[in-house]
Amino acid sequence: MDGFLNLNKPAGLTSHDCVAKLRRLLRLKRVGHAGTLDPAATGVLPIAIGKATRLLQFLRHDKAYRATLRLGICTTTDDLEGEILQTRSAAGLTLEDILSALATFKGTIQQIPPNYSAVQVQGQRLYDLARQGKEIAVEPRTVEVFQIDVLDWRSGEQAELDLAISCGPGTYIRAIARDLGQMLQTGGTLTTLLRTQSSGFLLKDSFTLEALDTQLQQAAFHPIPPEVAVAHLPILCLNAETARRWCCGQRIFWSDAPLSEIVRVHHESGQFLGISRAVAIETGFVLSPEMVFEPG
């Protein structure tokens, strides 16, 4: 069984927990995920099964979320899972204040990951260091926020803000909540997070662990074909002889410039063969196999 599964992750489970449960349900060892979600977060968690785990690195990296932020409170974890550090009144905030501050979060920005996160520093996870009481200076990281829109705004001593956010890889929504609160001088924390899109997988097409279990019992489960998950990559079709050589690990000369350095390779019959890197040479390009999925 090779392919992908669009899982709707429940609250309370880590991404690793979900993989462990899926290994038991599917009775497979080769199961992996793309784009870690915090335990409290819910929504789209792309899952690769069997040989498709080798395709995880080639998936799209963009993501989208619906988040609720609470202004007037700071916590150790930048969400409600942590201890409250400070409270301030947010009663004086207006929607105009919010919109003006949010504008600075759109585009390419510098962001410091939360102390309680899976980022590695000196070979250790930040959350392990934080639990040991160690304070580690973390370098800011460059991330990209494509769009950030206000869905709803509820004023009060602890005001709440619903946002729709689309962003690139490595973006922490908890950090946006924290930094927005600092900018507004009220403090801020994340209360709920729902991922609505990840690596091309959409929430409306996802299903739960319980639904998967039911499908498996009814022998009705069919994984998403591998080529669907990498459909964003330009395609190159090889004839039978060239496909055979490429699948055997040979580099194939290609006179025309491919549309991308990384391309998906198909047999002329339509069969998905794998992923190739296009390397420029003096007389054109060669297709170097990166991952052979199926023999030609």
C-alpha positions as CSV (number, residue, x, y, z in Angstrom):
1,M,0.0,0.0,0.0
2,D,1.6,3.2,-1.2
3,G,0.2,6.7,-1.3
4,F,-1.1,9.5,0.9
5,L,-3.8,10.0,3.5
6,N,-5.3,13.4,4.4
7,L,-5.8,13.1,8.1
8,N,-7.9,15.5,10.2
9,K,-5.8,15.5,13.4
10,P,-7.7,15.6,16.6
11,A,-6.7,17.7,19.6
12,G,-4.6,16.1,22.3
13,L,-2.4,13.9,20.0
14,T,1.0,14.8,18.8
15,S,1.8,14.3,15.1
16,H,4.0,11.3,16.2
17,D,1.0,9.9,18.1
18,C,-1.0,10.0,14.9
19,V,1.7,8.2,13.0
20,A,1.9,5.5,15.7
21,K,-1.9,4.9,15.6
22,L,-1.9,4.8,11.8
23,R,0.9,2.2,11.8
24,R,-1.3,0.0,13.9
25,L,-4.5,0.6,11.9
26,L,-2.8,0.1,8.5
27,R,-0.4,-2.7,9.8
28,L,2.5,-0.9,8.1
29,K,5.8,0.3,9.5
30,R,6.5,2.9,6.7
31,V,4.2,5.8,7.7
32,G,5.3,9.4,8.0
33,H,3.8,12.9,8.2
34,A,4.5,16.3,6.7
35,G,4.2,19.5,8.7
36,T,4.1,18.9,12.5
37,L,1.0,20.1,14.3
38,D,1.1,21.0,18.1
39,P,-0.9,18.6,20.3
40,A,-3.6,21.2,20.9
41,A,-4.0,22.0,17.2
42,T,-6.4,20.3,14.9
43,G,-6.8,19.9,11.1
44,V,-4.9,18.8,8.1
45,L,-1.9,16.5,8.7
46,P,-0.7,15.0,5.4
47,I,0.3,11.3,5.9
48,A,2.6,9.3,3.6
49,I,2.2,5.5,3.4
50,G,4.7,2.9,2.2
51,K,7.1,4.1,-0.6
52,A,5.3,7.5,-0.6
53,T,7.2,8.4,2.5
54,R,10.2,9.1,0.2
55,L,8.1,11.8,-1.5
56,L,7.5,13.9,1.6
57,Q,10.4,16.2,0.9
58,F,8.9,17.0,-2.5
59,L,5.5,18.2,-1.3
60,R,4.3,21.8,-1.4
61,H,5.3,23.8,1.6
62,D,2.4,26.3,1.9
63,K,-0.1,26.1,4.7
64,A,-3.3,27.8,5.8
65,Y,-4.9,28.2,9.3
66,R,-7.8,29.5,11.2
67,A,-6.7,30.8,14.6
68,T,-8.2,32.5,17.6
69,L,-5.9,34.8,19.6
70,R,-6.5,36.2,23.0
71,L,-5.1,39.6,23.8
72,G,-4.5,40.7,27.4
73,I,-2.6,37.5,28.5
74,C,0.9,36.0,28.2
75,T,1.7,32.4,28.8
76,T,4.9,30.3,29.0
77,T,4.0,28.4,25.8
78,D,2.3,31.2,23.9
79,D,-0.9,29.2,24.0
80,L,-3.4,28.1,26.7
81,E,-1.4,24.9,27.4
82,G,1.2,26.9,29.4
83,E,1.2,28.8,32.7
84,I,0.0,32.4,32.7
85,L,2.8,34.9,33.1
86,Q,1.0,38.2,33.0
87,T,-2.4,39.7,32.4
88,R,-3.2,43.2,31.2
89,S,-6.4,44.9,30.1
90,A,-7.1,44.9,26.4
91,A,-10.3,46.9,26.8
92,G,-8.9,49.9,25.1
93,L,-8.0,48.2,21.8
94,T,-9.9,48.9,18.6
95,L,-10.2,47.0,15.4
96,E,-8.2,49.8,13.8
97,D,-5.3,49.1,16.2
98,I,-5.5,45.5,15.3
99,L,-5.4,46.0,11.6
100,S,-2.6,48.5,11.8
101,A,-0.4,46.0,13.8
102,L,-1.3,43.0,11.7
103,A,-0.1,44.7,8.5
104,T,3.5,44.3,9.9
105,F,3.1,40.5,9.9
106,K,2.4,40.2,6.2
107,G,5.3,39.4,3.8
108,T,8.8,38.1,4.7
109,I,9.3,38.6,8.4
110,Q,11.7,37.6,11.2
111,Q,10.2,35.3,13.8
112,I,11.6,33.8,17.0
113,P,10.2,30.3,17.6
114,P,8.3,29.7,20.9
115,N,10.4,28.4,23.8
116,Y,8.1,25.3,23.8
117,S,8.7,24.1,20.2
118,A,10.4,21.3,18.4
119,V,13.1,23.6,17.0
120,Q,16.6,22.1,17.8
121,V,19.3,24.1,19.5
122,Q,22.7,22.5,20.2
123,G,21.2,19.1,19.4
124,Q,18.2,19.4,21.8
125,R,14.6,20.4,21.3
126,L,13.6,23.7,22.7
127,Y,10.7,22.2,24.6
128,D,13.1,19.9,26.4
129,L,15.4,22.8,27.4
130,A,12.4,24.8,28.5
131,R,11.2,22.0,30.7
132,Q,14.7,21.9,32.3
133,G,14.4,25.6,33.1
134,K,17.1,26.5,30.7
135,E,16.9,29.8,28.9
136,I,18.4,29.6,25.4
137,A,18.8,32.5,23.1
138,V,17.2,31.5,19.8
139,E,18.1,33.2,16.6
140,P,15.2,34.7,14.6
141,R,14.2,32.8,11.5
142,T,13.0,34.2,8.2
143,V,9.4,33.1,7.4
144,E,6.8,34.3,5.0
145,V,3.1,35.2,5.7
146,F,1.2,35.4,2.4
147,Q,-2.1,36.6,3.7
148,I,-3.6,37.4,7.1
149,D,-7.2,38.4,7.5
150,V,-9.5,39.3,10.4
151,L,-12.5,37.0,10.5
152,D,-14.0,38.3,13.8
153,W,-13.1,40.6,16.6
154,R,-14.5,40.6,20.2
155,S,-13.4,43.4,22.4
156,G,-13.1,43.2,26.2
157,E,-10.6,43.0,29.1
158,Q,-9.3,39.9,27.3
159,A,-10.2,40.5,23.7
160,E,-10.3,37.8,21.1
161,L,-9.4,37.8,17.5
162,D,-10.2,35.2,14.8
163,L,-7.7,35.2,11.9
164,A,-7.3,33.4,8.6
165,I,-3.6,33.0,7.9
166,S,-1.8,31.5,4.8
167,C,2.0,31.1,5.2
168,G,5.1,29.3,4.2
169,P,7.0,26.6,6.1
170,G,8.4,27.1,9.6
171,T,5.8,29.8,10.5
172,Y,4.6,29.6,14.1
173,I,1.1,31.0,14.6
174,R,1.8,31.0,18.4
175,A,4.7,33.4,17.7
176,I,2.3,35.7,15.8
177,A,0.0,35.7,18.8
178,R,2.8,36.5,21.1
179,D,4.4,39.2,18.9
180,L,1.1,40.8,18.2
181,G,0.4,41.1,21.9
182,Q,3.8,42.6,22.5
183,M,3.2,45.1,19.7
184,L,-0.1,46.1,21.2
185,Q,1.4,46.2,24.7
186,T,-1.3,43.9,26.1
187,G,0.3,40.5,25.7
188,G,-1.2,37.8,23.5
189,T,-1.6,34.0,23.3
190,L,-3.1,31.5,20.9
191,T,-6.3,29.8,22.1
192,T,-7.3,27.5,19.2
193,L,-5.6,26.6,15.9
194,L,-7.1,24.7,13.0
195,R,-5.0,23.9,9.9
196,T,-7.2,24.2,6.8
197,Q,-4.6,23.4,4.2
198,S,-1.2,21.8,4.1
199,S,1.0,20.7,1.2
200,G,-2.0,20.9,-1.2
201,F,-4.3,18.8,1.1
202,L,-7.6,20.5,2.1
203,L,-9.6,20.3,5.3
204,K,-12.8,19.6,3.4
205,D,-11.2,16.4,1.9
206,S,-9.7,15.1,5.2
207,F,-11.1,12.4,7.4
208,T,-10.6,11.3,11.0
209,L,-8.9,8.3,12.6
210,E,-12.3,6.8,13.3
211,A,-13.5,7.2,9.7
212,L,-10.3,5.5,8.5
213,D,-10.9,2.6,10.9
214,T,-14.4,2.2,9.5
215,Q,-13.1,2.3,5.9
216,L,-10.4,-0.3,6.7
217,Q,-13.0,-2.6,8.4
218,Q,-15.1,-2.3,5.2
219,A,-12.1,-2.8,2.9
220,A,-13.1,0.5,1.4
221,F,-9.9,2.5,2.0
222,H,-7.8,3.6,-1.0
223,P,-4.8,5.9,-0.4
224,I,-4.4,9.1,-2.5
225,P,-2.2,8.2,-5.5
226,P,1.4,9.4,-5.0
227,E,1.4,11.5,-8.2
228,V,-1.5,13.5,-6.9
229,A,0.5,14.8,-4.0
230,V,3.3,16.0,-6.3
231,A,1.1,17.3,-9.1
232,H,2.5,20.8,-8.5
233,L,5.8,19.7,-10.0
234,P,6.3,20.1,-13.8
235,I,5.9,16.8,-15.6
236,L,8.3,15.1,-18.1
237,C,7.2,12.0,-20.1
238,L,9.7,9.5,-21.2
239,N,9.4,6.9,-23.9
240,A,9.7,3.2,-22.9
241,E,13.4,2.8,-23.5
242,T,14.4,6.1,-22.0
243,A,12.1,5.4,-19.0
244,R,13.8,2.0,-18.5
245,R,17.2,3.6,-18.5
246,W,16.2,6.4,-16.1
247,C,14.6,3.9,-13.7
248,C,17.9,1.9,-13.7
249,G,19.7,5.1,-12.3
250,Q,21.1,6.4,-15.6
251,R,21.3,10.1,-16.2
252,I,19.2,11.1,-19.3
253,F,20.2,13.9,-21.7
254,W,17.5,16.4,-22.3
255,S,17.9,19.2,-24.8
256,D,15.1,21.6,-23.7
257,A,15.2,23.4,-20.4
258,P,12.7,21.8,-17.9
259,L,10.2,24.2,-16.2
260,S,11.8,23.5,-12.9
261,E,14.9,22.0,-11.4
262,I,12.8,19.3,-9.7
263,V,10.3,17.5,-12.0
264,R,8.1,14.4,-11.8
265,V,8.8,11.8,-14.3
266,H,6.1,9.7,-16.1
267,H,6.2,6.9,-18.6
268,E,4.6,7.7,-21.9
269,S,1.8,5.4,-20.9
270,G,1.0,7.8,-18.0
271,Q,2.5,5.7,-15.2
272,F,4.2,7.8,-12.5
273,L,7.9,6.8,-12.2
274,G,9.4,9.2,-9.7
275,I,11.2,12.5,-9.2
276,S,14.2,13.8,-11.1
277,R,16.6,16.7,-10.8
278,A,17.4,18.6,-14.0
279,V,21.2,19.4,-14.1
280,A,22.5,22.0,-16.6
281,I,25.4,21.0,-18.8
282,E,27.0,22.8,-21.7
283,T,24.9,21.1,-24.3
284,G,21.6,21.1,-22.5
285,F,20.3,19.2,-19.4
286,V,20.6,15.8,-17.9
287,L,17.8,14.2,-15.8
288,S,19.4,12.7,-12.7
289,P,17.1,10.4,-10.7
290,E,16.3,11.7,-7.3
291,M,13.7,9.1,-6.3
292,V,12.6,6.1,-8.5
293,F,9.1,5.2,-7.4
294,E,8.2,2.5,-9.9
295,P,10.3,0.6,-12.4
296,G,9.8,1.7,-16.0
